[in-house]
Amino acid sequence: MNELDQFPGWAEKFYDLYFGPYLPNTEAAQARVEQGLPRLLKHLPKKGSRVLDLCCGAGVYLFDVEKAGFAMTGVDIQAKMIGAAQRRAAKIGSRARIAVGDAMDLKFGDASFDAVLFLGAATGHFSVQHLRRVMSEAYRVLKPGGVLVAEINDHVALFLSGMYQRILYEPSGEKDVFSLHTNYDGEKGTFNRLFVDLDKNRRFKGSFQIWAPWIFNHIMDEVGFEFKASEAGAFGNFSRFLIHRKLSKRTRK
Ligand SMILES: C[S@@+](CC[C@H](N)C(=O)[O-])C[C@H]1O[C@@H](n2cnc3c(N)ncnc32)[C@H](O)[C@@H]1O
């Protein structure tokens, strides 16, 4: 996975434990889509356009965006998430192309898509350097003028609001999920979370990158995107949708 991970294999345990918002048929995921879909759709190009759901996970948005009339492709690095998305696709008769892939090294040709989605705070998995690689790939596979809709967590807003909690209780489906935030690394901009899985009687650590819209927007600017709009995200109180458009010529290197 990404070099950010100091704890190999944690992501699979994390999504196994904290599946609530990431599996399309859970209440938490449906609430995300109900809120987020109308905000997202108004920025997408005309129906029938080709849309890449980058880091699609189990496809929380993918199938609803398809239902709204778009030709969908989904890519995620985790075979387990992609397996869940493919099973759902088969069940509902989706025509989406869904495959395992690395967002930093996409196997699609240049200018293959009209829009790219990057949703659900996937940014937390990527260092600044790695996100630049991901967004360079998104730039490459988008047609000129193509749109990228990202949904990121604004950690700085969370910290400044005073609502940040070092010990977090976030029930996920029937599961009680606790995590303790530790080891802030100011050089890298990361923090670790220690998760306690009471069902399986295990604990594990994961490493997350801290993000804020202005850092994301700066990377997009460097890669060659133009900032278009920002609105409230649907991934908790501190998420934002950031909408960018691919300029036909890179303005910066
Ligand atoms: C927070 S989840 C969001 C999933 C989905 N977009 C959603 O909104 O529910 C982040 C996803 O990024 C995926 N991911 C992390 N690194 C990746 C990479 N290098 N390439 C592709 N997917 C990656 C993880 O496997 C995970 O499914």
The ligand as an SDF file (V2000), in Angstrom:
LIG
                    3D

 27 29  0  0  0  0  0  0  0  0999 V2000
  -11.8470    6.1300    3.2870 C   0  0  0  0  0  0  0  0  0  0  0  0
  -12.0620    4.8610    2.0840 S   0  0  0  0  0  0  0  0  0  0  0  0
  -13.2110    5.6300    0.9700 C   0  0  0  0  0  0  0  0  0  0  0  0
  -13.8830    4.6400    0.0730 C   0  0  0  0  0  0  0  0  0  0  0  0
  -14.9580    5.2140   -0.8750 C   0  0  0  0  0  0  0  0  0  0  0  0
  -14.4230    6.2210   -1.7630 N   0  0  0  0  0  0  0  0  0  0  0  0
  -16.1120    5.7650   -0.0950 C   0  0  0  0  0  0  0  0  0  0  0  0
  -16.4180    6.9670   -0.2390 O   0  0  0  0  0  0  0  0  0  0  0  0
  -16.7420    5.0120    0.6620 O   0  0  0  0  0  0  0  0  0  0  0  0
  -10.4960    5.0040    1.2430 C   0  0  0  0  0  0  0  0  0  0  0  0
  -10.2140    3.9260    0.2250 C   0  0  0  0  0  0  0  0  0  0  0  0
   -8.9540    4.2290   -0.3980 O   0  0  0  0  0  0  0  0  0  0  0  0
   -8.3700    3.0120   -0.7720 C   0  0  0  0  0  0  0  0  0  0  0  0
   -6.9430    3.2240   -1.0940 N   0  0  0  0  0  0  0  0  0  0  0  0
   -5.9420    3.5490   -0.2690 C   0  0  0  0  0  0  0  0  0  0  0  0
   -4.7740    3.6480   -0.9440 N   0  0  0  0  0  0  0  0  0  0  0  0
   -5.0560    3.3750   -2.2430 C   0  0  0  0  0  0  0  0  0  0  0  0
   -4.2950    3.3310   -3.4360 C   0  0  0  0  0  0  0  0  0  0  0  0
   -2.9800    3.5550   -3.4440 N   0  0  0  0  0  0  0  0  0  0  0  0
   -4.9210    3.0390   -4.5940 N   0  0  0  0  0  0  0  0  0  0  0  0
   -6.2580    2.7710   -4.6200 C   0  0  0  0  0  0  0  0  0  0  0  0
   -7.0390    2.7850   -3.5150 N   0  0  0  0  0  0  0  0  0  0  0  0
   -6.4520    3.1060   -2.3460 C   0  0  0  0  0  0  0  0  0  0  0  0
   -8.6210    2.1240    0.4400 C   0  0  0  0  0  0  0  0  0  0  0  0
   -8.4660    0.7640    0.1180 O   0  0  0  0  0  0  0  0  0  0  0  0
  -10.0510    2.5260    0.8030 C   0  0  0  0  0  0  0  0  0  0  0  0
  -10.9910    1.6570    0.2100 O   0  0  0  0  0  0  0  0  0  0  0  0
  1  2  1  0
  2  3  1  0
  2 10  1  0
  3  4  1  0
  4  5  1  0
  5  6  1  0
  5  7  1  0
  7  8  2  0
  7  9  1  0
 10 11  1  0
 11 12  1  0
 11 26  1  0
 12 13  1  0
 13 14  1  0
 13 24  1  0
 14 15  1  0
 14 23  1  0
 15 16  2  0
 16 17  1  0
 17 18  1  0
 17 23  2  0
 18 19  1  0
 18 20  2  0
 20 21  1  0
 21 22  2  0
 22 23  1  0
 24 25  1  0
 24 26  1  0
 26 27  1  0
M  CHG  2   2   1   9  -1
M  END
$$$$
